[in-house]
Amino acid sequence: MSFRLLLGVVCSVAVSTAQAAQFDAAAAFGARPSTYAMSMSPDGSRVAFIEPTSGQGAVLYVAGVEEGAAAQQVIAVNGESQRLSSCSWVASDRLACELFVVVKDPSLGLLPMSRLVGINADGSNVQLLSTEENRYSRGLQLNGGSILDWLPDENGVVLMQRRYLPDDHTGSRLGSTKEGFGVDRLDTRTRQVSTVERPDDKAAEYLTDGYGAVRVMGVREIGRGGYDTGVIHYRYRLPNSRDWKPLGDFDTVRNEGLNPYAVDRDLNVVYGLKKKDGRTALYTVKLDGSLQEELVYARPDVDINGVFRIGRRQRVVAAAYTTDRGQLEYLSQDFQQMMTSLHKAIPNMALNIVDVSTDENKVLLFAGSDTDPGVYYILDRKANQLRTFLVARAPLEGVTLATMKPISYPAADGTLIPGYLTLPPGRENAKGLPAIVLPHGGPSSRDQWGFGWLSQFFANRGFVVLQPNFRGSAGYGDDWFLQNGFQSWKIAIGDVLDAGRWLIQSGYADPNKLGVFGWSYGGYAALQSAVVDTNLFKAVVAVAPVTDLAALREEAQHWSRVDANLFKAVVAVAPVTDLAVLKEEAQHWSNYKLVLQTIGDGPHVKEGSPAQRAGEIKVPVLLFHGGRDVNVDINESQLMDRRLREAGGSSELVTWDNLDHQLEDSAARALMLSRSEAFLLKAFGL
């Protein structure tokens, strides 16, 4: 099968001199995607998508898939009281949308909260799908739940994993002892609910077979003091049975055991990831009582990082992994044939199936590359037609982007470190250009080939950019991950420093024009690099960085922030004996012990904390942080800034009270980019 391309992608072309004079690179690259969270209706007739407005605001639109169809606004949010994360179709005329907000509570600190709502495509019949709390609820309803099974044969009815809070309003019919995650069959139009799985206070997750049957359940192991141990005990059911049988255990800290991902009803198996020779591989396990295990796909060089699923029943069609680029190992012949034809129709692009109609005839496709931020396509398989639908980043249309080249460089011990080198567009050499090393966040993450707004901004502004997948990065197996980028910080930071040294030795960087820029763990790596080698990088930019490992560890001990006033408020509606229960409840949603295991204990905690060694940093530092960051508290940047100033160093700190870890505000990102460029150029004497 081959597809006739009706409308081609607008090719990137060089910006003219007149355009360049008006082009605001920081605003264009810092802008949030023009459209995101795409979803196709079950009948394939319409697509829902979100467009950003000012600040963190957003608007949900619905448009027909036919050429020239007008988009209709469904709902708008201001981004302050709530943010719009995603919307997906539960019927051909109805959607379920996730709203998100970070609440700043004077007693409990930052509280990330999500809620799911159902809404018709015309904006009518808005219904809350999450469970509600009241003044008698014991605990806080932070998790709005998630849809497990779309039940395509039912009109707007779904299976939903929802969290229940116990209600101690004794003597009232409204009182309830339900607690934890359960599974409900929920009519999104009427909110009529029936229980499928009773709530369990230790439940971690449920997996269905795509046909309405819950086949796998994960139960958290709770240790002394009420903290999670990181171990999940999985159970499964035989077909047409309600009895649970043991499936196996998975240790989320050590990544040991089978981690279930998806159930295939027809094969009667669960797909899951499990280690093989130090790297994760894809397996199936029979759910017939035998627990027969079969290797589906493994690689000797990288981890398998998951399965690719399509359709309303979430059919597993491929194993996913990343070498230099994201790759798929096809498990479904019809899917492989479709993707092969699409790659011929849209060559040299990374392709991703975003969504499909129930009959899998209409396909919503995304195509992008390092030099193309991406275009959404509509594929009609029966008509054998493919046409463009929307672009991902309109401000970058017509802007020439830089090529991202996979490279490897030697670390001090001779190990070859993979990474990506990006030169300014049109440049074949880097003589005289400024350069930055751009370590990724995580640290349990990695960079891969494709469009990146940060690297592309700096390349557009004339910088050479190197993104190293240092040891401590995920995706390359246990030997590469080591003990993670915190406990093994010396090796990880050494690789980041060696990236800068390689740029100089290879002629890609002038030693007087080399800086380091990082976000989250990348910000930590940038700061700690300047501690270890005080001369290599001439300037440091760190966005939402970890700066003190001991502080990061204690941030997870959330319940300790609860003050006496809150306890007094609770006593008014609950017996005094419930104070201990409240404390235990807070521990349950705290990951303190898991963070403690990740960071560890010992001399490396202080030695690996740039805020504790601020006096050793001899170059100027620029910090950015959001005041509602629940990943890394803003106190870490404030501490770093204060310690640098006390030590006589040069430090600037830019903050936003209402933004979180991602700084999802186009104006804020534009400011960050423009300030960073000016800061680096000044440090380089340019």
N, C-alpha and C positions, 0 to 999 in steps of 0.2 A: 504494500500500500504506500502511495506517495501522496503528499498533500499539496494542493494548489494554494500558493501564498497570495492572498488578495490584496493586502496592504503591507508594504515593507516597513521595516524599522527605519526611523529617521537616523541617518548616519551621522556620526560625530564629525564635525569639521572644525578647522581652526577658526578662532574668533578673530574678526577683523580688528584693525587698529581702532576704529571708531567704537566698536562694541567693547573692546578691551578697556577703553577709557571709562566706560560706564559699568563695567562688570564688577560687582562686589563679590569677590571670591569667598570671603568669610560668610556672607549671608547666603550665597548659593550652596556652598558645601555644608554649612551648618544647619540649613533648613531641614526640618523633619520631612520624611518621605511624603510626596504629594498625595499618594494613595497607599493604603495598607490594609491588612486584615480582610483580604478578599474572600468571598464565599459565594458559591453557585447554588441556586435554588434546586431542590430535588428534581423538578421537571425540566431543568436546564434552560428556562426561559429568561431568568434574571440573575444579576450579580449584585451582591451587597458589598460596599466598600466604605472605608473611613477616610476622611480628609481632615488634615489639621487646620485649626484656626489659630488665633493669637494665644500666646502663652502655652498652656497645656490643653487647651480646648480642642474639641473635635466635633465633626458632623458625620452622621451615618447617612449614606445615600443608597438608593436602589435604582438600577438601570436595566433595561432590557438588553439582551445579547445581540439583537439585530443592529445593523449599522445605522448610526444616526439617532438611536433611541436617547431620549432626554433622561437625565438623572433626576430623581425625586428625593427631596430631603425627608428623612424619617424622624430623626431625633438629633438634638444638639446638646452638648454639655460644655460647661465653662472651663473645666480643668482645675478649678479651685475646690469647690465642694465635692466634685467627683470627676474622674477621668474615664474615658471610654477605651477599654483595652481591645475588645474583639467582639464580633457578632457572627453568628452562624445560623443557617436556616434549620428550623425544626419542622417546617412544612413549606409548601410552595408559596404561601402567603404570610409566613410568620417566622420571626427570628428570636434567638436567645442571645442577649448581650451581657458581657461582663463589665461591670463598673468597678473602679478601683480608687482608693483614696488612702493617703497616709495622714492619720489623725495625730495631732500633738496634744497629749494628755499631760496635765501638770503633775500628776502622780505617777503614771505608768510610762511616761516618755512617748516614743513614737510607736504608733499602732497601725500597721498596714491592714486594711480591710477591703474585702471584695464582696460584691453582690451580683447575682444573676437575675436578669429581668427578661420576661417575654414581651414581645411587642409585634403588632401586625406591621406589614410592609408599608401601610399607609399611615403609621404612627399611632394607631388606636389600640385600645385594649392592653394597656401596660399592666403587667402582673409581676409581682415579686416572686421569684422562683426559689430563692434561698430560704432557709428556715429563719424565723424571726426570734428576737430576744425581747424580754420585757424587764421591768424593774425587779422581778423576782428571780430572774435567771442567775444561776451560779456560774460565773465566768464571763468571758467576753466572746462574742461571735465575730471572729476575725475572718474565718473562711466561708466564702459564699457558696462553696460546693462546685461540682463539675458534672457535665453530661458524660455518661459512660457509654450509652447505647442510644442511637438515634431512632431506632424502631421505625424504619422507613415505610412499613406497611400500615402504620397508624398515623392519624392526621394531627400532628402537633403534640403527641404524647412521647415522652422520653423516659429512659432510666437515668436517674441522677444520684450521684453520691452527695449526700448532704450531712452536715454536722449538727448534732443536737446538743443542747445544754440542759442540764437538770434544772427543774423549777421547784423551789422549796416553798411555794405558796401553799402551805398545808391547809386543809379544810376547803379547798376550792377544786372544782372539776377541771380547772386549767392547770393544776399542778401536774408535774411529770418527772419521772426518774430517768427518762431516756438520756443517754449520754454517749457521745462519740459519733463516729461516722457510720451511717447506714446507707442503704440503697432504697430509693422510692420510685415507684411508677407515678409520674407526674404529668397531668394534663396542663400544658403551658397556657391554654386559653382560660380554663376555669379554676386552676390550682387544685383540682381534685387529686387527692393523694391516696395511694395504697402502699403499704410496706412490703418490700421485696426481701430486704435483709434488715433485721433489727439492728439498731445502733449498738456499736461496741466501742467502749472507751479506749480500747487498745488497737482498733482497726487502723491500718495505714492506707490500704488501697483495695480495690476490687477490679477484676477483669471480667468482661462479658464476652460472649461468643458472637456478638453482632446480631443475634436473633432473640435477644431478650433474656437469656439465661446467664446468671452469674456463675462462673465456673472456677474462679480463683480468688482467694482472699489473702491479704497480707496482714499479719498481726505484729505489732511492735513488741519488742522485749523491753520491759521496764525493770531497771535495776534499783539498787538501794537509793532512797531519797526521792524516788519518783522520776528519775531521769531516764531518757531513752539510752539504751546501750548501743544503738546503731544496728542491731540485729533484727531482721524481719523474718518471722516464721510464716511460710506460705503453706496454704492448704488448697485442695482442689476437690471437685465433685465429679463423680461419674455422670454420664448423660442421664437425664431424667431422674436424678437423685438429689435429695436435700442433705445428705450426710457429708460432712467434711472429712477428708483424708489428708495425711501429711504429704506435702510435695517436696519440701526442702527449706533450708535456711539461706538467707543472704545477708552478709555483713557489709553494710554500706560504707564503713570506714576503711576496711581492708579490701573491699571489692572481691570478696570470696563467696563462692556458691553461685547458684543459678538466680539470675535477676529476670523474672518473667516480664514479657512485653505485650504479648497478644495471644489470643486463643483462636484457633481455626476449628470451627464446628465440624466441617466435612472430614478433615483429617483426624479430628479428635486429639489435637495436640496443643501444647502451649509453646510458643517461641520465646526463647530467653537467651541472655548473654551469660557466658561462663568462661573462665580462664582456660586457655590451652597454651602450654609452653610459655607462660608469662604474658600472654596477650589475650584480650577478650575475643571470643568466637561466638558464632550464632549456632544454637542447638534447638532441637525440638524434644519435648518429653511427652510421651503418650499419656493420655488421661483416661486410660482404660483399666487402671489397677496395676499394670505392670511397671509403670514409670520408666519404660524403655526409652533410653536417651540416644539421640542420633545427631551427629555433627552435620550441620547444614552448610556452613561456610566459614573458613578461617584464612588468615593471611600470615606469612612469616615476617612481615615488615611493620604492619600497623594493626591497631585494634579495629574490630567491627564495633561500630558505635550505636547500632540500632537496626530497626526494620523500617521499610517504607511501606505505607498503607494508603489505599485509595478507596473511595466509594463510601456510601452511607453505612455499609456494614464493615468498613475499615479492613478490607481485604489485604492481606500481606502479599506484596508482589516483588519485594527485593530486600537484600541486605545492604546496609549503608556503611560506608567507610571513607576515610580520607587519606590519600597519599599527598601529592602536591595539590590536588584538587579533590572536591567531593566526588565520590564514585558510587555506583550501584551495581550489585551483582544480582541479575534478574532471576527470580524464582518462578515467574509466570510468563509463559510463552507469548500470550496475547499482549501483555504489557511490554515485553521486550520488542516485539514487532512494531508496536506503536511508537516507542521511544526511538528505535532505529530510523524510522521514517521521519520523525520530527527532527532528529539530528541532521538528516540530509536536507530538510527544508530550511532549518535555521542552523547553519554550521558555525563552529568555533564559539559556541555559547554554552554556558551551563544551563540545563533545563530542569524545571521542577514542576510537577503536577500539583497545583494548588488545591483543586477541587474538581469533582465530576458530578454529573447528574446521576440519578438512581440507576438508570439503564446504562450508564457509562458511555453514552453516545456523545454528549456535550462535555467538553473538557476545558477547564480554566488552567492556562499554562503560563508560567513565568520563565523568561529567558534573560540572562544577564551575563556579564563578563567583567574582567578587570577594567576594561575601557568603555563599558556600557552599564549604567546604573540599573537598567532592566526595563523590560516591556512585558505587559500582560497580553496574552492572546486568548482568543476563543477558537477552539477547534470543534468542528462538526464532522464527526467520523463518517456518518452516513453520506453527507453531501461532499465529503472529501475536500473540505475547505478549511483554511486557517487564515485568520485575520487579526490585526492588532486591535487592542481594546483600550488600554490606558498605559501611560508611562509612569514609572515609579518615582522619578525625580524631575519634574518639569523645569526647575531653574537651571538644570545642567544640560538641557537639550541644546545641541550645537556646540558644546564645549569639548575641546579635545582633551581626553584624559590620558593618564600615563599608563604604560605597560608594567605589569607586575611580574617580575621574573623569579622563578624558583632558583635558589642558590644553596650552597653549603659552604661553611667556613670552618677552619680548625680551631678548636678550643686549646687552651694551654696544655692539656694532657694529650692532645692529638685527636680527640674525638671530633668527628665532623658534625656540626650543628646545622640542621636545615633552617631555612628562612626564606624571605622574599625581599628582593631588591627592587625599588621603584625609583627610576630617574625621571626628572621633569620631562614632559612631553617633547618629543623631537630631539632629545639629547642622547648621544651615544657615548659621551664621556662626561665626567663630573668635575673636570678641572676648574678650580676656583669657586665651586658651589658650596653653600652651607649644607650640613647634613645632620640628621637625627637618627638615633636608634629608638625604635618604638616597640618596647616589650608589651605583650598582651596581658590582659587581666586574668583572673582565675584564683589561684594559679592552675587549677584543674580545668584547663582549656587549651586552645591552640589557635594559631592563625591558619588561614587557608586562602587559596587563590580566589579572587573575585573583587568586586567593587568594595572599597572601604573609604568612607567619607573623610576620615582623619588623614590617612596616608595620601589620598588624592588631593586634599587641600594643600598639604605641604609640598607635594610634587608640583602642583600648579603654581605655587609661590616660589618655585626655584630650588627647593630642597631635595637632596638625596635622602631616601628613607629606607632603612633596613629593619625588618620585623623578624626577630629571631624566635624560633621554637625551642627555647632553652630547655635544658634538662630540668624536670619538674613540670613540664607541659604534659597534657593528657594526649592520648591517641597513639602513643608509640610503645606501650607495654610497661610492665613493672620496672624493668631495668632503667628506663628513661624517666619514669615518674619519680623514682626513688622514694623518699619519705614525704614528698610534696615540696612545694617551693618555699615553705616556711622552715620546716625542720632541716631541709637540705638547702638552705638559703645560700650557703657559701658556693655551692656548685652552680646553682641557678644564676646568682649574681655574677659569678665568674664568667659564665657563658654570655651574659649581657655585655659585660666589659670587653670580652674578646670580640664581640660583634663590632664594637667601636674601634678596637685596634685593627681588625681586619679591614674596615673601611679606609683607615689611614694607610695601611700597608699596601692595599690594592689600588690606591690612587683615587678612591671614591670620596675621600674627605680630606680637607685641610685640617690639620690638628688644632688650628686656632678657630675653626668654625664648626665644631662638633658638639651637639647637645643630645639630651635624652628627654623623651616625653613619654609619660605612662599614665594609665587610668586604672584605678582600683589596685589590684596587685601590681599592675604595670607601674603605677605611681610609686608603690613601695619599692619596686625594683629600681626605678629611676633614682630615688632618694638614697637607697642603700648602696647603689653603685658609686655615688658621689662620696659616700663614707669610706668605702674600701679603696678606691683610687681617687685621690683628691685632684688629680691633674688631667685626667682623660677628657671628661665632659666639661665644657666651659659654662654650661647652664643646665638647670633642671626645671622641667615643668611636670607637675604631679596633680592629677585630677582625682578627687575623692580617694586619696591614698591611705593605705594602712601605714601608720607611722610608729606604733608601739604594740608589739605582740602581746604583752601582758594586758594592755588596755583592750585590745580586740577580744581577748579571751574573756575578760570580765564583762564586756558589753553583752555577751550572750546570757549572762546570769541576770535575766530580766526581772525576776521576781524580787530581787534585792532592792529595786528602786521603789517598790510599793511603800508609801509612807503611812504613818499612823492614822492620818485622816481617812484614808480609804478603808482601813480596817474598821474604824468606828462606823463608817457608813454601811459596811456589810453587816455589822453586828445588829443594826437596826432592823434587818429583814431576815436574819438567819441566826440560829443558835451559836453561842460563843464557840462551841466545839467545832464548828465548821471553818474556823480560821485556818486550822492546819490543812483542811481539805482545799481551801482556796490557794494556799501556798503550794500544795501539791499540784493543783490544776495549772498554776502558772509554770511550774517546772515541766509539766507535760508538753506545753507548747514552747518551752525554752529548749534550745539545743546546746546548752552549756557544756555538758559532758562530751558531746561530740566535737565541739570546737576545741575543748581542752585536749582531746586526743589528737586532733589535727595539728594544733600548734605545739603540743608537747610541753615539757618542763625541763629546765636545766639552763646552763650558761648561754645557750643559743638564743634564749628569749630576750635577754638584754643585749647581747652582742649583735643580734639581728634586728634591733629596733633603731631606726634612724633618729627618732626623737630622743633616744637615750645617748646618742652620739652626735648630736647636732653640732657641737664644737669642732668636729672633724671635717665638716662640709665647708669648703673654701670658695665655692662658686655661688652665684645668685640663684635663688629658688623662687618660682612662681607657683602658687597653690590655688586650686579651685575646689569648692565643695558646696553641696546643697544642704540646707538645714533640716531636711526631712529624709535624709539618707538612712535607711534601715539596714543597709549592707555594711557600711563603715560610718560610724558616728562622726559628725562634724567636729567633735571634740578632738579627733586625731589630727586634723589639719590645724586646728587652733593651737594644740599643744606643740606641733612642729613649728609653726610660725613663731610662737612665743619663745621656744628654746633656741631657735636660730637667732632671734633678735637679742636674747640674753647673752648669747655667745659672741655677739658682735658681727653676726653674719648678715647677708642681704636677703630679705624675705618679703614677698608680697602675698597677701591672701585675699581672694575674691570669693564672696559667698552670696547665696540666694536663700532666703528663709523658706520659700515655698517649694523648692525643688528637691528631688530625691537623687539616688545614685546615678541615674541615667541622664539627668539634666535634659529632660525631654521638653525643651522650649527652644524654638528656633532662634529667638533673639539672644537668649543666654548662650547658646552654642556659638552663634556668630561672634558675640563678645569674647568668648573664650578663645576662639581661633584668632581673631584679630589681635587680642592682647598677647597671646602666645607668640605669634609671629614677630610682633614688635619687640617683645622681650628677648627672644632668641637673637634677632638681628643686632640689637643693642649690645648684648653680651659678646657677640662675635666682632663687634666694632664695625658693623655695616650700616 
